[in-house]
Amino acid sequence: MPIGIIGAGAVGQALAGRFVAAGEQVVISNSRGPASLRDLAARTGPALRPATVGEAADQEIVVLAVPWRRLGEAVAAADVTDWQERIVVDTTNPLGPPDFRAADLGGRVSSEIVAGLVPGARLVKAFNTLPPDVLGADPLTPAGRRVIFLSGDHTRANERVARLARRVGWAATDLGRLADGGRLQQFPGGPLAALRLVMEP
Ligand SMILES: NC(=O)c1ccc[n+]([C@@H]2O[C@H](COP(=O)([O-])OP(=O)(O)OC[C@H]3O[C@@H](n4cnc5c(N)ncnc54)[C@H](OP(=O)(O)O)[C@@H]3O)[C@@H](O)[C@H]2O)c1
């Protein structure tokens, strides 16, 4: 089954490119509709299909790659009545346009808030600690495999996303539950956020 991506900006495109390079099919969407993604599709090839937000959300794995303050709107556009059976991969960081001020999370981990927007989904926080140019680059560096972090409250969903990441070539590191691992990888503030690590062979 293809991987759905909601958000086709810097992060969405970086991930789409790596997934396609690893042999995955991708269904990708933005707020302006599939026609606006024609150039991206032409550059990437037939494994990437521009789609509506609803079609991207209709996959087993759905990656959220939209700005924090547009999450509610994007999830509403997905028009999903029951998120069960889906793994939602949260790449978001709780800041962004227009002012890039960190959101007030009331002491919660940002992905716990995102999980509340997609009730029933198994949420995995991943891919949020690296900038798009690094995410989009070959994960196999001369020094070793680039490390990506993930966390989530559903062990099998974490394993599923880790398997996908390892197929791409990343050294996927499962940090455990959102309350613990999510806090470690949270940006801003988490000690692992923005760390660029590679795992030696
Ligand atoms: N940039 C980084 O360094 C970085 C690193 C890791 C994680 N992140 C996180 O990743 C997320 C995406 O960041 P980005 O840098 O990729 O942002 P971006 O380049 O501004 O792209 C945002 C994408 O979200 C889409 N979008 C906005 N509202 C939408 C909606 N209602 N429905 C569907 N799509 C919608 C936009 O589509 P339109 O253009 O059509 O509106 C655009 O394709 C953010 O939460 C950010 O915090 C960023």
The ligand as an SDF file (V2000), in Angstrom:
LIG
                    3D

 48 52  0  0  0  0  0  0  0  0999 V2000
   11.6920   22.8150    8.0940 N   0  0  0  0  0  0  0  0  0  0  0  0
   12.3080   22.1200    9.0540 C   0  0  0  0  0  0  0  0  0  0  0  0
   13.4790   22.3140    9.4060 O   0  0  0  0  0  0  0  0  0  0  0  0
   11.5450   21.0090    9.7240 C   0  0  0  0  0  0  0  0  0  0  0  0
   12.2330   19.8760   10.1560 C   0  0  0  0  0  0  0  0  0  0  0  0
   11.4930   18.8370   10.7290 C   0  0  0  0  0  0  0  0  0  0  0  0
   10.1250   18.9780   10.9030 C   0  0  0  0  0  0  0  0  0  0  0  0
    9.4950   20.1180   10.5060 N   0  0  0  0  0  0  0  0  0  0  0  0
    8.0530   20.2160   10.6940 C   0  0  0  0  0  0  0  0  0  0  0  0
    7.4590   19.6360    9.5140 O   0  0  0  0  0  0  0  0  0  0  0  0
    6.2320   20.3100    9.2100 C   0  0  0  0  0  0  0  0  0  0  0  0
    6.2830   20.7840    7.7610 C   0  0  0  0  0  0  0  0  0  0  0  0
    7.3340   21.7210    7.6510 O   0  0  0  0  0  0  0  0  0  0  0  0
    7.8420   22.1940    6.2230 P   0  0  0  0  0  0  0  0  0  0  0  0
    9.1320   22.8910    6.4710 O   0  0  0  0  0  0  0  0  0  0  0  0
    7.7710   21.0660    5.2470 O   0  0  0  0  0  0  0  0  0  0  0  0
    6.7130   23.2640    5.8600 O   0  0  0  0  0  0  0  0  0  0  0  0
    6.4360   23.9380    4.4300 P   0  0  0  0  0  0  0  0  0  0  0  0
    7.6090   23.7940    3.5540 O   0  0  0  0  0  0  0  0  0  0  0  0
    5.8890   25.2830    4.7270 O   0  0  0  0  0  0  0  0  0  0  0  0
    5.2760   23.0290    3.7960 O   0  0  0  0  0  0  0  0  0  0  0  0
    4.0470   22.9320    4.4080 C   0  0  0  0  0  0  0  0  0  0  0  0
    3.1420   22.0630    3.5550 C   0  0  0  0  0  0  0  0  0  0  0  0
    1.9200   21.8770    4.2860 O   0  0  0  0  0  0  0  0  0  0  0  0
    0.8650   22.0470    3.3690 C   0  0  0  0  0  0  0  0  0  0  0  0
   -0.3670   22.4350    4.0500 N   0  0  0  0  0  0  0  0  0  0  0  0
   -0.6180   23.5350    4.7830 C   0  0  0  0  0  0  0  0  0  0  0  0
   -1.8910   23.5360    5.2050 N   0  0  0  0  0  0  0  0  0  0  0  0
   -2.4520   22.4230    4.7100 C   0  0  0  0  0  0  0  0  0  0  0  0
   -3.7400   21.8900    4.7530 C   0  0  0  0  0  0  0  0  0  0  0  0
   -4.7290   22.4970    5.4200 N   0  0  0  0  0  0  0  0  0  0  0  0
   -3.9940   20.7360    4.1000 N   0  0  0  0  0  0  0  0  0  0  0  0
   -3.0100   20.1150    3.4180 C   0  0  0  0  0  0  0  0  0  0  0  0
   -1.7530   20.5660    3.3200 N   0  0  0  0  0  0  0  0  0  0  0  0
   -1.4820   21.7250    3.9660 C   0  0  0  0  0  0  0  0  0  0  0  0
    1.3320   23.1350    2.4430 C   0  0  0  0  0  0  0  0  0  0  0  0
    0.5580   23.1180    1.2660 O   0  0  0  0  0  0  0  0  0  0  0  0
    0.2590   24.4830    0.4560 P   0  0  0  0  0  0  0  0  0  0  0  0
    1.6030   25.0310    0.0970 O   0  0  0  0  0  0  0  0  0  0  0  0
   -0.5600   24.0220   -0.6980 O   0  0  0  0  0  0  0  0  0  0  0  0
   -0.4800   25.3760    1.4170 O   0  0  0  0  0  0  0  0  0  0  0  0
    2.7720   22.6800    2.2130 C   0  0  0  0  0  0  0  0  0  0  0  0
    2.8120   21.6880    1.2060 O   0  0  0  0  0  0  0  0  0  0  0  0
    6.1060   21.4480   10.2180 C   0  0  0  0  0  0  0  0  0  0  0  0
    5.2450   21.0770   11.2620 O   0  0  0  0  0  0  0  0  0  0  0  0
    7.5190   21.6290   10.7560 C   0  0  0  0  0  0  0  0  0  0  0  0
    7.5400   22.1210   12.0930 O   0  0  0  0  0  0  0  0  0  0  0  0
   10.1730   21.1070    9.8960 C   0  0  0  0  0  0  0  0  0  0  0  0
  1  2  1  0
  2  3  2  0
  2  4  1  0
  4  5  1  0
  4 48  2  0
  5  6  2  0
  6  7  1  0
  7  8  2  0
  8  9  1  0
  8 48  1  0
  9 10  1  0
  9 46  1  0
 10 11  1  0
 11 12  1  0
 11 44  1  0
 12 13  1  0
 13 14  1  0
 14 15  2  0
 14 16  1  0
 14 17  1  0
 17 18  1  0
 18 19  2  0
 18 20  1  0
 18 21  1  0
 21 22  1  0
 22 23  1  0
 23 24  1  0
 23 42  1  0
 24 25  1  0
 25 26  1  0
 25 36  1  0
 26 27  1  0
 26 35  1  0
 27 28  2  0
 28 29  1  0
 29 30  1  0
 29 35  2  0
 30 31  1  0
 30 32  2  0
 32 33  1  0
 33 34  2  0
 34 35  1  0
 36 37  1  0
 36 42  1  0
 37 38  1  0
 38 39  2  0
 38 40  1  0
 38 41  1  0
 42 43  1  0
 44 45  1  0
 44 46  1  0
 46 47  1  0
M  CHG  2   8   1  16  -1
M  END
$$$$
